[in-house]
Amino acid sequence: MYLEAEVYGLLNWGFATVMGLELISLIFIWLHNRFSKETFGWFIGHTVFFAFAGYKLIEAINTFEHNNPMGSENASLSIGTSGVLWTISVTCLLIGLNRLISSKAPRKG
């Protein structure tokens, strides 16, 4: 897919900036609240898988200069891979949230 020349740099830097801010925020929140390392690991897993999913999606819209005769097939594969990585990312996020909530909730009984 072809976009205006400036959009590619904005997408690359914008995504990298947001992912960096997410990671810094996550570390700050963990240091401030000190929830379990296992829960923190699930949130880090979310961040890592989401970063790779975003990379594959940005790659699919051709923000990098690849001269390849099978460009549409590679883009389709990158979009599919991005979807799978995004699914894993959301699963890690939901597991982390579930563990965080269950550790904070008062026990009935």
Buried (B, 14 or more C-beta within 10 A) or exposed (E): EEEEEEEBEEBBEEBBEEBEEBBEEBBEEBEEEEBEEEBBBBBBBBBBBBBBBBBBBBBBBBBEEEEEEEEEEBBEBBBEBBEEBBEBBBBBBEBBBEBBEEEEEEEEE
